[in-house]
Every structure is written in C-alpha cells, then in structure tokens.
C-alpha cells in the first residue's frame, strides 16, 4: 500500500511517517510540504527507502489532485483549517480515502476564528460541510475526520463506553498533553509546545458547543474548571481541566446524550494564567494601536512567548486521558477510560506525537485494508467499534500505548 501524508514534516506528521515505514505492508510513504529543506531533513533522519518527498503547496489544487492519484490513502496533518479543507476537497474530488487529525468536524464546520477557510459563493459553512459530505458519499470516499488523540482516541473510547452502557445519559472526556513536572517548572504557563500553539490559543478563545440538559448550548472555552487526582498506572498527580472544543463531532453523532463536554487537562495554575491573559486582551485578534502602529495582540504575544515554550534539552511531555460515561435505567452504570503516556526519548518522539500520530497511522492502515466501510465524512466514534475497536487497542499496545477500562455495572 502507498500512503501520502500532507504536513509530513511537522512533529505529528513525522511520527506518522516513522510508524508507517515500519509496517511491512506499506510499500511507499509520500511526504508533502511546501518547505523543501524540511522534507530532505525528515527523509535523511528516517533513513528509509520507502519515503518519497513531494515539494508542493496544497493551495495548488491541480498539482495536489495529480499527486493524490498515485496513492491509496492520505493523511492530513496540516496545522490550520484553510489547508486542511483544501486537502479534503482535493481528496474527495479524486476519490482518495483520507484521515485528518484536525480538531474540527468537517461536516459541521464552526463559525469561530476560521483561520483563512474559504467556501464557495452562496454557501455558508454549514452548507459547505454537508456539501463535502455528500460529495464524498457520491465519490465513494471515506474521510475519517478528527482522528488523532483528541479528537480521535478520545472519541473512540467514549463511543465504546456509550455502546457498553446502552442507555448512556452523560459523557465527559478529559484529555490533554502537558510537560513533565520537571519541564513544566521551567516554562511560562506551566506549558510546553507539542503542536501548533496558535491553534491551541484558538481553542482557548472560541465558543464551544456542549450538551447540557439534553440541549445543545454554546459556552465560552475554559469554563467549568475541574480539579482531580489522577491515580492510575502507579501515578498520583493533581491536575486541572476546563472546557475546550476537542470533540466537536459528538454534538451531532451522540446528540441523544443529556450531557456531554470535552475538557483539556493541564497542570494546576495554567488556566488561571491563561484567564489573566484573556482578561488583559492579549489573546484578542482585533487590531490595536501601539506606538503609532497597528498590531494584533495574540500575534504579538505568540512572537514573544513561543520561544519560551519550546522544549529544551531533556524536556519531555505526557499525554493523559480520563473519560467517563454514565447511564443505565437508573443511572447506576459507569465506565471510565484512562491513559498515561510518556515521550519516547530513545527515538525522540514526544508523547503528543505518539498518541496523535500513531492513532492516525493505525486508522490509515485500517482504511487501506478496507476495514472501514462507511462513506462520507465519518467521525472516529462511528468508524472504529466492535471487533475493530479491539484490534485498534491491540495496535496501540504494540506501540506501548495502553488504555485502562474500568466498568461498574
């Protein structure tokens, strides 16, 4: 099989490539980027004759479609909505099955901070998303949407919990990537960059749809903070989480729930610092005058703080998950899913790259083998379940990513 990765030179994309070149059934892995030097660096580092590099900008639609025709499955690891949707459109047009890791449900695009996303004239975002879905169905394309850590692994485990309980009433996903405790003490915000920080800040600022009392409502990101103790896998750490838009498909695919939220996990103190930045206007996108010049506060903040949040020598990260589903006739049933994953220092792969990239890689292999049959824009919770769910967990275990399930029925 031949698999092409758009955004293959980033941290997540290179982890996907690292995994795929080690699979005997994969004969070729194409890396696509508009930065030729990065392509050559990754190819040299991987030292695999399976890797083929393509110096290409996805905004060149015709060249992108031509390239796609030479592959069996694609993976999109692009950092923003504009380029992600460009890749999606091209794949749907040429009939290429695709996995996308973006925190977006492409069938129902949301209206906040669109990151350059453009739609056809006389189409709003809702109609555009449904248009993409219907075209994918017509062209026999499976577009596996939001398939990484969160969304992705989080969706699949919560979906499994809902199926197990049968009459689920509520679900809450708590997921996040954080620095190791030692690294957190060295960085502002107790945070370290593991993927596009501009997109992280976007998630901190947008309105988020959740299910509350059986109705879909919109709330501010970072509301409903929660402090808890994570005490599985031999750990005992105090952590905090707050609402973010990490699993948007659930609002539509599991809208019979009475309550649903997704929250991002951080070390204590992080949310307090972010809230202060928000209140000061430093995360705003509206231009302000500064010494006779117009600047965008968030862009200025990013220019100052990003260098201070990059991993230094010896800095590592952790990915944590604690998802809870409750239900049953009298609400007595409960199932929880836990994960604590640490960086692979031997191979230089961050935990975020592992749990996001490896989940996407496994999904791409499933697609290439024809194990996911549903056509159109498909959310992870509707693609990987039943026997395939068990196979998915086994594949993650091969990659030393362990999920603990505790059911109380």
Secondary structure in CASP SS format (residue, H / E / C, confidence):
PFRMAT SS
TARGET T0000
AUTHOR 0000-0000-0000
METHOD secondary structure of the structure
MODEL  1
X C 1.00
X E 1.00
X E 1.00
X E 1.00
X E 1.00
X E 1.00
X C 1.00
X C 1.00
X C 1.00
X C 1.00
X H 1.00
X H 1.00
X H 1.00
X H 1.00
X H 1.00
X H 1.00
X H 1.00
X H 1.00
X H 1.00
X H 1.00
X C 1.00
X C 1.00
X C 1.00
X C 1.00
X C 1.00
X C 1.00
X C 1.00
X E 1.00
X E 1.00
X E 1.00
X E 1.00
X E 1.00
X E 1.00
X C 1.00
X C 1.00
X H 1.00
X H 1.00
X H 1.00
X H 1.00
X H 1.00
X H 1.00
X H 1.00
X H 1.00
X H 1.00
X H 1.00
X H 1.00
X C 1.00
X C 1.00
X C 1.00
X C 1.00
X E 1.00
X E 1.00
X E 1.00
X E 1.00
X E 1.00
X C 1.00
X C 1.00
X C 1.00
X C 1.00
X C 1.00
X H 1.00
X H 1.00
X H 1.00
X H 1.00
X H 1.00
X H 1.00
X H 1.00
X H 1.00
X C 1.00
X C 1.00
X C 1.00
X C 1.00
X E 1.00
X E 1.00
X E 1.00
X E 1.00
X C 1.00
X C 1.00
X C 1.00
X C 1.00
X H 1.00
X H 1.00
X H 1.00
X H 1.00
X H 1.00
X H 1.00
X H 1.00
X H 1.00
X H 1.00
X H 1.00
X H 1.00
X H 1.00
X H 1.00
X H 1.00
X C 1.00
X C 1.00
X E 1.00
X E 1.00
X E 1.00
X E 1.00
X C 1.00
X C 1.00
X C 1.00
X C 1.00
X C 1.00
X H 1.00
X H 1.00
X H 1.00
X C 1.00
X C 1.00
X C 1.00
X C 1.00
X C 1.00
X C 1.00
X C 1.00
X C 1.00
X C 1.00
X C 1.00
X C 1.00
X C 1.00
X C 1.00
X C 1.00
X C 1.00
X C 1.00
X H 1.00
X H 1.00
X H 1.00
X H 1.00
X H 1.00
X H 1.00
X H 1.00
X H 1.00
X H 1.00
X H 1.00
X H 1.00
X H 1.00
X H 1.00
X H 1.00
X C 1.00
X C 1.00
X C 1.00
X E 1.00
X E 1.00
X E 1.00
X E 1.00
X C 1.00
X C 1.00
X E 1.00
X C 1.00
X C 1.00
X C 1.00
X E 1.00
X H 1.00
X H 1.00
X H 1.00
X H 1.00
X H 1.00
X H 1.00
X H 1.00
X H 1.00
X H 1.00
X H 1.00
X H 1.00
X H 1.00
X H 1.00
X C 1.00
X C 1.00
X E 1.00
X E 1.00
X E 1.00
X E 1.00
X E 1.00
X E 1.00
X E 1.00
X E 1.00
X E 1.00
X E 1.00
X E 1.00
X E 1.00
X C 1.00
X H 1.00
X H 1.00
X H 1.00
X H 1.00
X C 1.00
X C 1.00
X C 1.00
X H 1.00
X H 1.00
X H 1.00
X C 1.00
X C 1.00
X C 1.00
X C 1.00
X C 1.00
X C 1.00
X H 1.00
X H 1.00
X H 1.00
X H 1.00
X H 1.00
X H 1.00
X H 1.00
X H 1.00
X H 1.00
X C 1.00
X E 1.00
X E 1.00
X E 1.00
X E 1.00
X E 1.00
X E 1.00
X C 1.00
X C 1.00
X E 1.00
X E 1.00
X E 1.00
X E 1.00
X E 1.00
X E 1.00
X C 1.00
X C 1.00
X C 1.00
X C 1.00
X C 1.00
X E 1.00
X E 1.00
X E 1.00
X E 1.00
X E 1.00
X C 1.00
X C 1.00
X C 1.00
X C 1.00
X C 1.00
X C 1.00
X E 1.00
X E 1.00
X E 1.00
X E 1.00
X E 1.00
X E 1.00
X E 1.00
X C 1.00
X C 1.00
X C 1.00
X C 1.00
X C 1.00
X C 1.00
X H 1.00
X H 1.00
X H 1.00
X H 1.00
X C 1.00
X C 1.00
X C 1.00
X C 1.00
X C 1.00
X E 1.00
X E 1.00
X E 1.00
X E 1.00
X E 1.00
X E 1.00
X E 1.00
X E 1.00
X E 1.00
X C 1.00
X C 1.00
X H 1.00
X H 1.00
X H 1.00
X H 1.00
X H 1.00
X H 1.00
X H 1.00
X H 1.00
X H 1.00
X H 1.00
X C 1.00
X C 1.00
X C 1.00
X C 1.00
X C 1.00
X C 1.00
X C 1.00
X E 1.00
X E 1.00
X E 1.00
X E 1.00
X C 1.00
X C 1.00
X E 1.00
X E 1.00
X E 1.00
X E 1.00
X H 1.00
X H 1.00
X H 1.00
X H 1.00
X H 1.00
X H 1.00
X H 1.00
X H 1.00
X H 1.00
X H 1.00
X H 1.00
X H 1.00
X H 1.00
X C 1.00
X C 1.00
X C 1.00
X C 1.00
X C 1.00
X C 1.00
X C 1.00
X E 1.00
X E 1.00
X E 1.00
X E 1.00
X E 1.00
X E 1.00
X E 1.00
X E 1.00
X E 1.00
X E 1.00
X E 1.00
X C 1.00
X C 1.00
X C 1.00
X C 1.00
X C 1.00
X E 1.00
X E 1.00
X E 1.00
X E 1.00
X E 1.00
X E 1.00
X E 1.00
X E 1.00
X E 1.00
X E 1.00
X C 1.00
X E 1.00
X C 1.00
X C 1.00
X C 1.00
X C 1.00
X E 1.00
X C 1.00
X H 1.00
X H 1.00
X H 1.00
X H 1.00
X H 1.00
X H 1.00
X H 1.00
X H 1.00
X H 1.00
X H 1.00
X H 1.00
X H 1.00
X H 1.00
X H 1.00
X H 1.00
X H 1.00
X H 1.00
X H 1.00
X C 1.00
X C 1.00
X C 1.00
X C 1.00
X C 1.00
X C 1.00
X C 1.00
X E 1.00
X E 1.00
X E 1.00
X E 1.00
X H 1.00
X H 1.00
X H 1.00
X C 1.00
X C 1.00
X C 1.00
X C 1.00
X H 1.00
X H 1.00
X H 1.00
X H 1.00
X H 1.00
X H 1.00
X H 1.00
X H 1.00
X H 1.00
X H 1.00
X H 1.00
X H 1.00
X C 1.00
X C 1.00
X C 1.00
X C 1.00
X C 1.00
X E 1.00
X E 1.00
X E 1.00
X E 1.00
X E 1.00
X C 1.00
END
